Amino acid sequence: MSDSGAVLPWLVIRQDENGNRYRVGRYATRAEAERVAAGLEAKGHKQLYSVERIGRRTPS
């Protein structure tokens, strides 16, 4: 559990030219995460940015 109790299920992930992946940030909405990723790309960063949701696991 986080200190703030906020739910931040959307991640922005940066992948470099060697395939290494790093979490850039966590966000409450997909739209917010996509804006951040688009902003980083617009600044000329050469890495690949993607938006992913932290999965909710369903019981099997």
N, C-alpha and C positions, 0 to 999 in steps of 0.2 A: 504494500500500500504506500502511496506517495504521501509526502507531508501535507500537501494541500488537499488531497482527496479528489482532485480533478481527474476526469477520465480523458485520456489523450490517446485514442486508439490509432491515429494516423501518423505514419512515419514518412520522413523524407530521407531517402537513402542516396548516397553518392557512391558511384562505382568508378574507380580509376582505370587507367589504361592496362593495368596488370590484373584486373578482375577483383581487386580488393574492395570490399563494401564497408561503408561507414555510415552510422546514423548521424544525420545532420540535426534533426529535431523531431519533436513529437507535437501533434496538434489535435485539437478537438474535432475538427471537421475536415473532410476530404478537400473541400474548396480552399480552405486555409492552407493546407499542405501543398496543394497544386499551385497556389499563388506564390508560395515561398520557392518551390522548385523552378517555376517559370522565371521568377526574379533572379535567381542564381544563374540560370542559363542566359538570361538577357544581359547580365553583367559580363558575359564573355568567358565564363568558366568552361573549361574544355571537358570536364568529366560528365558522365551520364548521371542524371538525377531521375529518380523514380519515386512514386508514392505507393506505399503499401499499408494495408490495415493489419494491425495485430489481431490475429485470428481468435475468434470465439470458438472454443472447442465444444462440439456437441457430444453428449455421451454416446458410446457405441454399443 
